[in-house]
Amino acid sequence: MLAFITLLQAINLGSAVAPIGAALAVLGAAWGIGKIGSNALEAMARQPEAAGSLQTAMIVAAALIEGATLFAIVVCLMAL
């Protein structure tokens, strides 16, 4: 494993793959937040009286996804 890491450092592959990793992190977050939003709206349509608690849970989940995505982007861009 150490030889593989040394090889990657020798050819500087991290700077070539870092933007791809950042893009994948953003696409995954966009898909996840979209999925949360669509499911929350569907649940609100089924039970309008639960809209307040669903909206709160949706916002908290979206914020956690955005935080993890920001961390992933920073890690990827540190490889540049």
N, C-alpha and C positions, 0 to 999 in steps of 0.2 A: 504494500500500500504506500509506503514511504517513497519507493521508486516511482510510482505513478504520480504522486504529488510533485516530486522533483522534476519529472518529465513535463508536467503541465506548467511548472514555473519556468522551465527552460524555454519552452516554445511560446510562453505568454498567452496561453489560450483564454485566460480569464478575461482579458480586455476585449476579446472578440465575442465571448458568449454572454458577458454581463448585460448588454442591452437586450438580448433575447430573453434573459431571465427576468429583467424588469418588465418587459412587455407581457410576458406570460403572467406575472404577478398582477398586473393591471387588468388584463383580460379576465383572469379568474375572479378578481374582486368585483368587476363589473357584472359578471354572470351571477355571482353569489348575491349581490345586493339586488339585482333585478329579480332573481328568484324569490328572495325574501319579500320584496314589494308586491310581486304578483300573488304570492300565497297569502299575504296579509290582506290584500284587497279582496281576494276571493273569500277569505274567512269573515271579513267585515260585511260582505254582501250576504253571507249566510246568516250571520248573527249581528245585526247592527248595534245591539245593546252592549256588545263586547268590544266596540271599536276603540275606546279609550285605552284599554289595557293592551290590545293588539298593537296599537300605534306606538305605545311606549316600548313594548318588547321589540318591535321592528326597528325603532331608532337605536336602541341599545345594541342589537345584533349588527346593524349596519355600521355603527361606530367601531365595534370590535373588529369587523372585517377591514374597515379602512385603516385602523391602527396596525393590524398585522400586515396589510399591504404596504403601508408606508415603511415599516421595518424591513420588509423584503426588498423594496426598491432601494433603500439606503444600503443594505448589504450588497446588492448587485452592483450598485454604482461605486461602492468602495473598491471593487475589483478593477476598476479602470485605472 
